[in-house]
Structure formats: C-alpha cells, structure tokens
Amino acid sequence: VKIRIDRKSPTPIYLQIAGSLRETILAGGLPAGRKLPPSRRLAGSLGVNRSTVVQAYDLLWSEGLLESRVGSGTVVRAPSTANDAELVEQEVRELGRVIGRSDVISLAGGLPSPDLYPLETLGRIASEVLSTGGGELLQWCEAAGYPPLRNLFAGQIPGVSPKEILVLPGSTQGLYLLSRALLEPGDAVVVESPTYLGALHVFGAAGARILGVPVDEQGMRIDMLDSLLGRARPKLIYTQPSYHNPSGFSLPLERRRALLDLACRHRVPVVEDDAYSRLVYEGEDLPSLKALDTHDHVIYLSTFTKTLCPGLRIGFLAAPAPVIERLAPEKYLIDLFTNTLAQAVIFEFLHRGHLEAHLARVREEYRRRRDVLSAALRESCPQLEFGVPGGGYFIWARLPRGVRARDLLREALGEGVSFMFGDVFYPDGRGQDRIRLSFPSQTPGNLEDGARRLGAALRRLAKKKRKGKTASDEEIALRPVL
Amino acid sequence: VKIRIDRKSPTPIYLQIAGSLRETILAGGLPAGRKLPPSRRLAGSLGVNRSTVVQAYDLLWSEGLLESRVGSGTVVRAPSTANDAELVEQEVRELGRVIGRSDVISLAGGLPSPDLYPLETLGRIASEVLSTGGGELLQWCEAAGYPPLRNLFAGQIPGVSPKEILVLPGSTQGLYLLSRALLEPGDAVVVESPTYLGALHVFGAAGARILGVPVDEQGMRIDMLDSLLGRARPKLIYTQPSYHNPSGFSLPLERRRALLDLACRHRVPVVEDDAYSRLVYEGEDLPSLKALDTHDHVIYLSTFTKTLCPGLRIGFLAAPAPVIERLAPEKYLIDLFTNTLAQAVIFEFLHRGHLEAHLARVREEYRRRRDVLSAALRESCPQLEFGVPGGGYFIWARLPRGVRARDLLREALGEGVSFMFGDVFYPDGRGQDRIRLSFPSQTPGNLEDGARRLGAALRRLAKKKRKGKTASDEEIALRPVL
C-alpha cells in the first residue's frame, strides 16, 4: 500500500493517511481479512508520530472499514450485509420461528411479558371509547395524530407544544420518516456501537454511512465524539441515553450535557430514542436529552412497546414544528394517519392514570426477573462477564475468550435456550464475543432453567473445541437453522 | 418550433414529431399557455397525414405536456405541482378544516357515514379478543400480518394462498410499498384519467411520469391502452375497475378481460385498487381482475375504509409470493407490523359474518342517499350534467360551459356547501370543469339542503360573470381560503 503524505497540505496528516487507506480498501486493493502493519511500524516508516497512525486507524475503524482481531491486530473488514433489508427481515423472521418453538426458552427477543398485560383494562377502555367517542372516533384523523393524544404527549415534556408532536405506530416509523427526510445515500450517521438493531436497519436501508462511537459502563464515549463530529460531519446522532439496548447502560447527567453541547457546537441534530427510561429498577430518574435541550436540537422518540405492549403500535416523535411539518406529509403518503382506536385507547389509558399503576407493577416484576437471571448466570455460567443494569430489558454479557456467539447459539438451541448474538448490534461486524439476554418475558423459573441450559451449552462448546472440532467447521450450517 | 422528420429512420413519424415538441417544451422553448398549430395546419406544413399529428399530440397530452382548451385549441400545459407531497398534504389539511366547519355541508370527503358504524359490535369484539386472545395478541406479529387474518383474506379470492397476502394499515401503504419496490424516478405509470387522488400523490412523490388514459361511461378506454403501453413501457397500470373514484363508472366484463390481455401481452403488472366493489346498488357483481387473472399478473389492493370505517386502518394486498417477499421487508422498516388489536377485531368481525350484515345495511342507506342527491341536483342544479353511478360513493358532474370548479367552490363555501374540484384527480391539470360530490356521509336532509346551496352558488357565480366580474379576478384569493 502506498501512502502519500504532503506536509505542506492544510489537511491533517492522519486524514491523509486515512484517505489513502480508505481509497485503497474501497478500490479492492486491500481485501477483507488483510492485516495492516502495526501502528508503531507504519508510523516509523512514514516518519510520523504513532498517535497519528492510531488516529487514522480509529477513523477507518469507526467507518466500519477496519476491525481489530485478537491475535492478529488490525485487519480489513468484510463488507457488511446488514444494509440489506430483505436479508435482515428474513433473518429476524427465521429467528422468530426458532425462538417461538415451545421447547426453547427465549432470552432473545426484546419483548415485554404478555402475562402482565392489563388486558381487562384495555378491553374495557376499547369498548368504552367506541361507545362514547362515537363514529367520529373511527372517522378520518389528521396525519400528525389524534389531537387529545398530541396534547397529552406534549404535556409530558417541559417546553413542548402539541404542534411539536407526531403520533406514530411505534418509534420505528419515526426513524423511517427521519431517514427519508434527512438522509441521502452516503450521508454519515453517528450511533452508539453497539446500538439498536432496528436503527441500523433503517439507516442502512437509507444508504447512510453508519459511524459507531464505543460505549463504556457510562454509555456513549463522549470524549471520542468531538473529533468524529468534526471529521465526519454527520447528518444526525442517534442515541439511547437510558438503559441502552443492548448494553443496558445509561448516560450520566454530565455526559448528557456534554453530548448536547457537542451536538450544538457542531450543529448536528440528536435523535433520542427513549424506549426504556421509565423502566428504572434502582437509582434516580435522569432527565431526557429533550428535557435538557434549550436549543431545539433534540428529536425525541418514545414508544409504548416496551412499557406496555408492542401490538397496539403507538409511539410518538417530539421535535421543533418545522421538523414535524416535514415529516407529516411523508407519513400521509405511508399510511394517511395512525389507527385512531389505538390512539384513543392509549389516550384513555394514560389519562386515567393506568400507565403509572402498570409501570409500578412491571418495574417490580422485571427487577425480580433481572435479579433471578443475574444470580442464575453467576451460578450456571461463571464463564460469562456482565454487569447488572439499573433498568431496561437486557443483560449484555461477554463470552470467554475464543467462544463466538453464533457458535454458542447453535449449541444453546440444542439445549433449548436462545439469545441474540452480539454482532447484529454493531455497525461494523464486531461483537462476536457478546450476547444479549432479555429477562422481562420469561418467568423466574424459566430464567433459571435458561441459565442452566446456557451453562450446558457453554460446556459442550468448550468440550468440542478441546476435541478439535472447531466451530467454523459447522458454520455454514448455521444460517438455515437460524 | 422546428420539427425535423427523418423519413428513413425506423422511429415512427408521430414519435419523431412528439419527440421534437417534447424537447422544446421541456427546454422552455414553448411556455405554458402557448397555442400549438391546429393538427391540420401542422400536418400540411410537415407533409404528413393529419392523423400522424393527432397521434403525436395525443401522446404529449397523455404525458401531461399539453391540454385542450375550449376555444383556443391545444396549448402547452403549466407544470403541475401535484407531485409535491408537502403542498398536497397541506391542501388536504386545509380543505379538511373547511369541510369540517359545522355550517358547511360537506359533499367533499370520500368518507363513510359515522352514524352507521357498528360501534357496539366493534367494542364488544375488541374487549372479547383482548380477554380471549390473551397477551399473545398484543405481542409481536410478523410483518406480513396476523396469520388467521391472512388465511381469511386469502379465502376470499379464488386461487390465492395466505402466503400471497400482506396485511396493511389501509391500501395507501400498499401503493407506497409498491412505489418503493417497483418505481425509480422517471419511470412511467399508467392511470385512469381521472383517478384516485392518493395514487397520484404516492406515484408523484416517487418521481414517476404519470400517464393518463381517459375514461368513458364504461371506465378506462382500453382501446387507447395498447399503443400507450407499447410507446411508454410503463412499470405498472393502476386501475379501479369497480365504481371508480371519482367517476363512479365500472369496467364491464369484456373490458376487464381486454385489460388483462393487454397487460399480459406487454408484461406490465396491473395494480387493482378495489375499495368500492362491495358497495353495489344495482346490477350484477363483476369478478375482480384478480379473480380473472390466470397469469399472476394482478396486484390486488383492498381496504375497509369505505365499507366499514377509516379509523381501524386495515387493508390488504394480494400478489404472487415473490412480490410479497419484496414488500414485507420494506414494511418491516416502516412500522414493523400492523396493529394487532385492529387485525384481530377485523378478523372476528368478518369471521362472525358481521361485515355482510353491515354491508346490507349501508348499501340500502347509501343507495337511498344517492337517489336523494341525484333527484335534488336535478331539481336545484339543472345546469349540471351527470350520470347516476350503480355503486360506490360519488356523483361526478360536469359544470356548465365557462364555469370553473375552483371558482364555484368559493361561491359554494359562502353558501355553506363543499365538494372536491375535479382537477386534483387528473395527472395533467384537466378537469377544471368537473366536480365530485360524495353522498354517503350526509343525511338525506343535508343532501337536499346541499344541492339547494350548490344551486344558489351556481346562480350567484353566473350573475357575477354577467356583471363582468370574471372568476380569474379573484383567483389569487382562493388558495388561502381552501
């Protein structure tokens, strides 16, 4: 690889190095899997500081062009197929089929617990709104949503008016509308790495370049954001500050403020996806980015999928009125308006205070399930490394060295337990040593059983490895099973 | 305008003429409103048959580049703004505000009658499915729809299997998904002229070239379709064969067969939008194109918006499985899946036979309202020319010579009645002498009042014209009122 450096150019040296490498990789001059020289060696041969090369590698890594492999350093990454919506939908559907098997305990899907759904209350409200709301309720509605519900949602966020609310059939449609309105193919989008799978699908389908910022136990590494925003000039930053999916971590107040400051400074809008903030098991409630936002810089997404149930398909988006006015016409083309029966049912459910009662109930139960799963994993799977999240749905665990998540899943399905393998949550194929375990939708007994089965799968895989049957021998068979 | 003809070229002469004119118009060489030479004169000066020039003019007319004006022959048409989804959504919203005024009798919106909605039955079913369906009902659902509902829909069309069904929140989403999957900007789409407003919006937003085929009392002029399909090579034909919106006409059996034959011969898929076929007031039920289709050539769209109510947001698409497999992943990005409460409610409503009972009731009532409005229009507005439709929602009337629909609407709003002006239903700005009157959502008393008010508006407008206050003096003021 030839890397040309022009010391007289106003372009920083690390950008010149990254530019040469990027060009070569995209032109096919460095195939997937090819090892790059260690940073120290390349720095020596170019006559630059080692940190300059590290910066260049970091940039290419965040663009998904490089990956780090244990034992083989930095290598060129194989192009991702995650952008292919068709493949992804198929994979999700097939996974759904497996996790739906009655003999498999699913820790895979991020779903609430159906046995806790307030069905009687919802049923009573549905029949009441139909008889009292009358025919007008099932008549036409404006694309932005049922006015009483827009008022109610606006009232939940300081400084937000009903004009700034768009009711949606789940927050997914918000991501889709934003990608249609704000993104052109090739535009950069910054996400946490790992991040929500559905966001990767939607941004990927829009042809965005998805740049990941690593997370630690306090969420997004804000210290890495400044230079990335300056270099990549992204069209938006997508973040889940509270009980992040899949990692479970939350951004502390200082990082929330720092994120907003950086976003304002670089004039990049922040899309805050807030599915889990109400599911807090200990510690304090933190203000949303939207509540902290004094510069109209945050587009806020909320959903009832995780707090109540997915099937009603209600969420909302809060953003400055000009954004709503850009999104509503596209929504009008997509589905005219959101189901008014569901909008009215959610309105009454909230208006009568049922959500708070329901949250109190599920918080207690989910906290218990989290504790049961954590304890059972410590007992049955001591090989796993994980933290206990203070809220949300997920335990995010690191596998023992050399164990790959997809190999483990095959063993686990044999034992009768499932989970999500980590790499689907990364924009760049990393995370093969990670698994996501979801605790809300299983009974405590099943969670204990699931952990035992997972432990057995881990032992079986280790045994096979010792016998020399490496996982990759069987890798080809995995796809149809999944 | 220079028109060059090369008699040795394999390109037919009329295409050469049309090509020269098209190029000149698009380059701005012929401004909007400029009169073209009469066909006989142009034919003489070019030394070709008059029919060759007529063919060229017809082609450009169907592309929306020309229009015919009474008294001034063929002129260049002003570019349409109908493709601008934002403008359109705003116009619809503003119109909605006006037609929602309690002092205005709306004959504008194509909505069913809320006082006939089976609210009690729907409410009872909603609370029942929630209590018997249990939590699983509100859990995740696959993108293609709730399986029992897919089975039921498949059973309604001969030869269609559940795999060939995609459940949607209204048929609008079907048009959107098809435009995303099948259309690139610049692709041609053939529609009836006039046609459903929403289809013009969706195809326009996709950047399609929308080519209109005129309709007569028997629906689409199939005799004009053959050469158009050959010339324009469209990606799809969009049609409403039964009780067409806005014209009310239905395609007889022979034309249905001829349409399918042509579509197969030219290998163009047919999108059949069937919102009104169950609302038949006299005459026989005709088979849908989908039922006649033996070559998997028809993509069928159905909705409950017109037969039941808009607010539940349920429709479906039936198409060969490979089409479904292309659309489902895009739907997954847009909203994951359609509201399962609404899907289950519709399923039970159909399964228990309530739809047939409801249809019997609304058919009788809507027939009565159609008859009341027709009779009242004949009495109060003898200037209008219209046919009485055998089903559906609309009376499609031609205004007296020289009266423009938008001018009449301003007068009509002053009198307290509204309707839809005709040009919004045309891909090319024609229809300014047409209005659409919707009868299902008003009581017979209101229909009679509405007709009287419309008669008064017609008289007032005629009086103003006689006084020399022409409509165009006030035209600029119309937009904000609308």
Interface residues (C-beta under 8 A of the other chain):
Chain A: A85 E86 V88 E89 Q90 V92 R93 G96 G109 L111 S113 P114 D115 L116 Y117 L119 E120 L122 G123 R124 A126 S127 E128 L130 S131 G134 G135 E136 L137 L138 Q139 W140 C141 E142 A143 P169 G170 T172 Q173 Y176 G198 H201 V202 A205 C309 P310 G311 L312 R313 E325 R326 A328 P329 E330 Y332 L333 I334 D335 L336 F337 T338 N339 T340 L341 A342 V345
Chain B: A85 E86 V88 E89 Q90 V92 R93 G96 G109 L111 S113 P114 D115 L116 Y117 L119 E120 L122 G123 R124 A126 S127 E128 L130 S131 G134 G135 E136 L137 L138 Q139 W140 C141 E142 A143 P169 G170 T172 Q173 Y176 G198 H201 V202 A205 C309 P310 G311 L312 R313 E325 R326 A328 P329 E330 Y332 L333 I334 D335 L336 F337 T338 N339 T340 L341 A342 V345
